[in-house]
Amino acid sequence: MIEEIRRKIQRQEYEYSLHAAEQSVLRRIARREVEEALECGAVIEDYPSDKYGPSCLVLGYTKGGRPLHIPCTHPVRDRVKIITVYVPDPGEWVDFQKRSPQ
């Protein structure tokens, strides 16, 4: 799945949801950084039965080493939709990959 997401990102076959666009501005996350993170990222959670359609959570790093979590749709559509984007809270994640036990 991540390979097809990468291909779509490289071909510019993706779009931001309104929420993702707003959050990327508020959180000062550039489009270039999202592309960098998706190009090297890995799916760390999969939501095949999400009520809005299959999606997943990708963890990737920018070229500057900034970790990003990028929830996006599965690549079954013509365009991958970026649902939102954020820098994971280290207090909530172990190595940004697994949710911390609560």
Helices and strands as residue ranges (DSSP letters): H 2-10, E 14-16, H 18-26, H 31-40, E 42-47, E 55-61, E 67-73, E 80-82, E 93-94, E 98-99
